[in-house]
Amino acid sequence: MQKIGYLLFLLLITACATPKPAPSSFEDAEEGIEAAVQIGAEEHSPVELRFAREKLEEARKGMEHKSYEKAIYLIEQSEINSELAIAKTRAAIARGKVTEAVRENEILREDFETTFGERFK
């Protein structure tokens, strides 16, 4: 009976142990940050990009202190912030294109009105 209790105790301790984050998780987070930089996040979503970098740095510090659960959480937060930076950058770029198209349409409208007068409307 004592052996069963000892075995259960060992299983409990093992189940509570937090695994280390996979080395590739740091690489994935770094790649996410780099992808955000490549599409222009430094200009269009600098706050989210900064948060992604800060969370990744905190995760590295967590690894040094063997706070693996916290490191895993921070890596995930870094990846989320990178994805948000990418999405916001793409949205900003699309908004810029729409604004440019509206401006070009207005110029064309003015040109047609000048050329054709009231018949254009």
PyMOL commands that set and color helices and strands:
alter all, ss='L'
color gray80, all
select helices_A, chain A and resi 2-16+23-39+41-44+46-64+68-120
alter helices_A, ss='H'
color red, helices_A
deselect
rebuild
show_as cartoon
